[in-house]
Amino acid sequence: MSKILKSFGMAALLVALLAGTGMGANTDTTDVTGTLQLSYDITSPEAIAFGDFNVDQNNNVTTNGDTIAHISVTTNGAVTLYALEAGGDGKMNNAGNTLQLGRKLSIKATGETGIMLSGTPQAVKALTDSNTAIETDFGQYVASTDKADDYTITVTFQGTAS
């Protein structure tokens, strides 16, 4: 009988040892997920000066005849850049808002048709690159009917996932 008990004890010990080696152990998997949201950063200069307007000539901001890279967008996905004059109509006003130029400010990114600024966002350029400097031309037509004064406008740039 002692031989049977010894055999039974050895068998129990062997099963315990084999269980520790993973023989017959359960396995499972877990999916780990996450979402990286689209992000973008738009940088534009604090001020752009036209200088003196020439009546009846389209005045644009240029350097040596070349368009200045005014706006920079850093993004991790596709973004469309928009421009607007928040709460306005896209026309330059004098300091007291008593005078307004007759035409809207135009904005044209290189390779695009351009927009006439208004109070609602308008697409300036669609972007897919991660870091893009956008060459942008700001234009203002002035006519002999526009009154002499200093004029200004605040342009707001926005981005939207495209």
C-alpha positions in Angstrom: 0.0 0.0 0.0 2.8 2.3 0.7 4.0 1.9 -2.9 0.6 3.0 -4.1 0.6 6.0 -1.9 4.1 6.9 -2.9 3.1 6.6 -6.6 0.0 8.7 -6.0 2.1 11.3 -4.2 4.6 11.5 -7.0 1.8 11.8 -9.6 0.3 14.7 -7.6 3.7 16.4 -7.3 4.3 16.0 -11.0 0.9 17.5 -11.9 1.6 20.5 -9.6 5.0 21.0 -11.2 3.7 20.8 -14.8 0.9 23.2 -14.0 3.5 25.8 -13.0 5.2 25.5 -16.5 2.0 26.7 -18.2 0.9 23.4 -19.4 -2.9 23.7 -19.8 -2.9 27.4 -18.7 -5.6 29.8 -20.2 -4.5 32.7 -22.4 -6.4 35.9 -23.3 -5.9 39.1 -25.3 -6.8 42.7 -24.7 -7.2 45.4 -27.4 -5.8 48.7 -26.3 -7.2 51.6 -28.4 -6.8 55.3 -28.4 -7.8 58.3 -30.6 -5.4 61.0 -31.6 -7.5 64.1 -32.2 -6.7 66.4 -35.1 -4.7 69.4 -33.9 -3.4 72.5 -35.7 -1.7 75.7 -34.8 -2.2 78.8 -37.0 0.3 81.6 -36.8 -0.1 84.9 -38.6 1.7 88.3 -38.1 0.3 90.9 -35.7 0.2 93.5 -38.4 0.7 93.9 -42.2 1.0 97.4 -43.5 0.1 98.4 -47.1 1.7 101.9 -46.8 0.3 104.6 -48.9 -2.5 103.6 -51.3 -2.5 104.8 -54.9 -6.0 105.7 -56.1 -7.4 103.3 -58.7 -4.5 100.8 -58.4 -4.8 97.4 -56.8 -2.5 97.6 -53.8 -0.9 94.4 -52.5 1.6 93.5 -49.8 4.7 92.3 -51.6 8.5 92.2 -51.0 10.6 92.8 -54.1 7.6 91.7 -56.2 7.4 88.3 -54.4 4.5 87.3 -52.2 5.3 87.2 -48.5 4.7 84.0 -46.5 2.4 85.4 -44.0 0.6 82.5 -42.4 2.0 79.2 -41.0 0.0 76.1 -40.1 1.3 73.2 -38.2 -1.1 70.2 -38.2 -1.2 66.4 -37.8 -3.9 65.9 -40.4 -5.8 67.6 -43.2 -7.0 71.1 -42.4 -8.7 73.9 -44.4 -7.6 77.4 -43.5 -10.4 80.0 -43.4 -10.4 83.8 -43.1 -13.0 86.3 -42.0 -13.6 89.7 -40.4 -15.4 88.7 -37.2 -18.6 90.8 -37.0 -17.7 92.8 -40.1 -18.3 92.9 -43.8 -14.7 92.6 -45.1 -14.2 96.3 -45.7 -11.5 98.4 -44.1 -12.7 101.2 -41.8 -11.0 104.3 -40.3 -10.3 104.5 -36.6 -13.7 106.0 -35.7 -15.6 103.7 -38.0 -17.0 106.8 -39.7 -15.4 106.0 -43.1 -15.2 102.8 -45.0 -13.5 101.8 -48.2 -15.8 100.8 -51.0 -14.3 97.4 -51.8 -13.6 94.4 -49.6 -10.1 93.2 -48.7 -8.9 90.3 -50.9 -6.8 87.4 -49.7 -5.2 85.0 -52.1 -3.0 82.0 -51.1 -0.5 80.9 -53.8 -2.1 78.4 -56.1 -5.7 79.4 -55.1 -8.3 81.7 -56.7 -8.6 84.0 -53.7 -11.5 85.3 -51.6 -13.1 88.6 -50.9 -13.2 88.9 -47.1 -16.6 88.9 -45.3 -18.1 88.3 -41.9 -18.4 84.6 -42.5 -15.5 82.2 -42.8 -14.2 81.6 -46.4 -11.7 78.9 -47.4 -8.3 80.3 -48.2 -6.4 77.0 -48.7 -6.7 73.3 -48.0 -3.6 71.7 -46.3 -2.4 68.2 -45.8 1.3 68.9 -44.9 2.4 68.9 -41.3 4.1 72.3 -41.3 3.2 74.7 -44.1 4.1 78.3 -44.6 1.3 79.8 -46.8 2.3 82.5 -49.2 -0.6 84.9 -48.9 -1.4 88.1 -50.9 -3.6 90.7 -49.3 -5.1 93.2 -51.7 -7.2 96.3 -51.4 -8.6 98.2 -54.3 -9.1 101.9 -53.7 -11.0 104.4 -55.9 -11.1 108.1 -56.2 -14.5 108.0 -54.3 -12.8 106.6 -51.2 -12.2 109.3 -48.6 -8.6 110.1 -47.5 -7.9 108.6 -44.0 -6.0 105.8 -42.3 -7.9 102.5 -42.6 -7.6 99.2 -40.8 -9.2 95.8 -40.6 -8.7 92.8 -38.3 -8.6 89.4 -40.1 -9.3 86.2 -38.2 -7.9 82.9 -39.4 -9.5 79.6 -38.4 -8.8 76.0 -39.2 -11.3 73.1 -39.7 -10.6 69.4 -40.3 -11.0 68.7 -44.0 
